[in-house]
Amino acid sequence: MQAIKRIIELKEYNDERIFKLVILKLKGYVSLWYETLKKNRVRETKSKIKTWSKFKKDMKKRFLSPSYK
């Protein structure tokens, strides 16, 4: 994740470009979770996730406990 942070800072990416970069770097369970999330959003007729801030919000909801601050 540190490498991604450095790339973001160096390239001065916007929210949508950051999202695309992060999606390319997903591995293992998180990658499977993201594919399932995409399918569920289509099924529920929700819009696609296109920004890092929205993706980060969904990741926190899934992977962090509610008591985490």
N, C-alpha and C positions, 0 to 999 in steps of 0.2 A: 504494500500500500504506500510505502514511502516513495517508491519510484514513481507511482502515479501522481502523488502530490507534487513531486519535483517537476514532472512534465507539465502539469496544470499551471504551476507557477511560472515556469519558463515560457510556455506558449501563450499564457494569458487566455485560456479557453473560456468560452461562455458556458452557461449551465447545460445547454443541449450537447455541446461537444464533449464536456466532461462526462455526461451520461453515456455517450457512445463509446468513449475510451474505457470507462469502467466495465461496461457490458462485454467488451472484447476480452477483458482480463478475468472474468468470472470463471471459477473452476469448481468442480465437485458438486457438493450438495447445493451451494448457493446458485450455481448455474441451473441445476434441475429445478430449484425453487422458482427462479426467474421465468423459466419456460412455462411452468405451471401457472404462475401469476399472469403471464401474457394470455394463455388460453382461457383462464377464468374471466379475465377482463373482457375478452371477446364474447364469451358466453353470456356475461352479464350486461352486454352492450355498453360498457364503459369505454372511455377514450384510451388510446395508447399512452403509456408513460413515455414522455419525451424529454424530461429534464432530470438532472442529478438531484435536485432538491426533492422532487416527488418520489424518485426511486429510493433515496435515502430515508425518507419518511416511512415508506412501506417496509424497507429492510429493518428499520428500528422497531417497527410494530411487530414484525415476525421474529426477530432474533434477540431482542432485549426484553428483559422482564419489565413490567409496568413500574416497578419500584426503582429502576435504574435512573440516576440523575446525572 
